Amino acid sequence: MIVNKEWKDYELIATGDGEKLEKIAGYTFLRPDPQVIWRPPFVLKEYKDLTAAYHRSATGGGEWEKYRPVKDTFFVHWRDLTFELRLMNFKHIGIFPEQAVNWDRMMKVIREAGRPISVLNLFGYTGGATVACLKAGASVCHVDAAKAMCETAKNNVNHSNADITKARFIVDDCIKFVEREIRRGRKYDAIIMDPPAYGRGPRGEMWKLEERIFDLVELTKNIVSDNPLFYLINSYTTGLQPTVMKNIIDIVFSDRKHFTEADEIGLPGRDGLVLPCGCSAFAVFK
């Protein structure tokens, strides 16, 4: 398990009974989390400073219940990176704070590369990894099927004073985008892949991680440069172990010298527990 403790405006207060209590930018939110199957240290919904709670619906989705006013947009900071947040559907707020562990190691290898690095960020969401790579000096192509996520990613680049001229933002299905990049002959030195367990593209394309991830990694091999730097896969799917992602990378890139780390990643809580938040496989090419 690896964690990052550099957040300035984020804290995991407590967890239990399928929920997590978080302090974010001065607000306190209660959100469901399927990994939390233990009892809480206290009744989380009775926390005195609770700002809002997300309630799941029996028919799917859910809604936020606000106990105090919340700004439409608020901000959090990690190192010199700044991200705008909001209360979104399906319990999201606009960031996955546990991903700071990956931002840290991506920034490190980019800065140590000593050469220009081009990064492809697939399923880029609101651009945490995009901003981190730009701040480290790379150029980034950010791809997400949701236009709103790409717009927020652009905002986060500007909030963080990163060089937006070195970024491209593409609203597209990730598989179809990679297929077009193959036809164009475009290459990238690093690839980041942060796919959802389930999803749909902008024209209704279906995505299921377990069924598509190996083929997609294999497909992206065609756009990896002759001198690659790193490859990162994140998975939030319950039941998939870190070694699953590592094995996929190692099989696909068996003909290239690389070293792959497979890690469970998490968030440290004020109560002394660490909340598991998925897994990552991070390969650095030699």
C-alpha positions, 0 to 999 in steps of 0.5 A, spaced: 500 500 500 502 506 498 499 513 500 501 520 499 500 525 505 502 532 501 494 534 501 493 541 503 486 542 503 484 534 503 483 530 509 480 523 510 476 524 517 473 517 518 470 511 515 465 505 516 458 502 514 460 503 507 461 510 507 467 515 508 467 522 511 472 527 508 474 534 509 475 538 503 476 545 502 473 547 509 467 543 507 465 536 510 462 531 506 459 524 507 460 519 501 459 512 500 465 507 498 464 500 497 470 498 500 468 500 507 465 494 510 467 495 517 464 499 523 465 506 524 469 509 530 462 514 531 456 515 527 458 518 521 452 522 519 451 525 526 458 529 525 457 536 527 460 539 522 457 535 516 456 539 510 453 535 505 452 527 504 451 523 498 445 518 498 444 512 493 438 511 490 435 504 490 434 505 482 441 507 481 444 514 481 443 518 487 443 525 490 446 530 494 443 532 501 446 539 503 446 541 510 450 547 509 451 552 503 456 549 498 459 554 493 458 551 486 465 551 485 471 550 490 478 549 490 483 544 493 491 544 492 497 539 492 504 542 492 503 547 487 497 544 483 490 547 484 484 543 482 476 546 482 471 541 485 464 541 485 458 536 487 457 532 481 452 526 480 454 519 482 458 522 488 463 525 484 467 531 486 472 532 481 478 529 483 481 522 486 486 524 491 489 518 492 492 519 485 497 524 488 502 518 489 502 517 481 502 524 480 509 524 484 512 519 481 510 521 474 513 528 475 519 525 478 521 521 471 519 526 467 523 531 470 529 526 470 528 524 463 532 530 460 529 530 454 522 532 451 516 527 453 510 527 450 504 524 454 497 521 452 492 521 458 486 516 456 480 517 460 483 523 463 477 525 467 478 532 470 486 532 469 489 531 475 495 527 471 495 532 465 496 538 470 502 534 474 505 532 467 505 539 464 508 542 470 513 537 470 515 539 463 511 534 458 506 535 453 500 532 454 494 529 450 488 529 454 482 524 452 475 523 455 469 522 452 465 527 456 466 534 454 465 537 461 471 533 464 475 536 458 473 543 460 474 542 467 481 539 465 483 546 461 481 550 467 485 546 472 491 547 467 490 554 468 488 554 475 495 551 476 499 556 472 501 550 467 503 551 460 496 550 456 500 551 449 503 544 451 496 541 452 491 538 447 484 536 449 480 531 445 473 529 447 472 522 444 472 515 445 479 512 447 479 506 443 477 510 437 482 515 438 487 510 439 485 507 432 486 514 429 492 516 432 495 509 429 493 511 422 496 518 423 502 515 425 503 519 432 507 516 437 507 518 445 513 517 450 508 515 456 501 513 456 496 514 462 490 510 462 485 511 468 479 507 465 472 506 469 469 499 471 464 501 466 462 506 461 459 509 455 463 513 449 460 519 446 456 515 441 454 510 446 460 505 446 460 500 451 466 499 456 467 494 461 474 494 464 475 486 465 473 485 457 477 491 454 483 493 458 488 488 455 486 489 448 486 496 449 493 496 452 495 492 446 492 497 441 496 502 445 503 499 443 502 501 436 503 509 438 508 508 443 515 511 441 521 508 440 524 511 446 518 510 451 519 513 458 513 510 462 506 506 462 501 507 467 494 503 468 489 505 474 484 500 476 478 502 481 475 495 479 473 491 486 477 484 485 482 486 480 489 486 484 495 490 482 498 484 479 493 483 474 495 490 471 502 489 472 501 482 468 498 486 462 503 491 461 509 485 462 506 481 457 504 486 452 511 490 453 515 483 453 520 485 448 522 492 451 526 493 457 522 495 463 521 495 470 513 495 473 511 496 480 504 494 482 501 497 488 495 498 492 494 505 493 490 508 498 488 514 503 490 515 510 485 517 515 485 521 521 483 514 525 489 511 523 486 506 518 488 506 510 482 506 505 484 502 499 482 506 493 484 501 487 491 499 484 496 501 479 501 498 475 507 503 473 512 501 468 518 505 467 522 503 460 530 502 461 
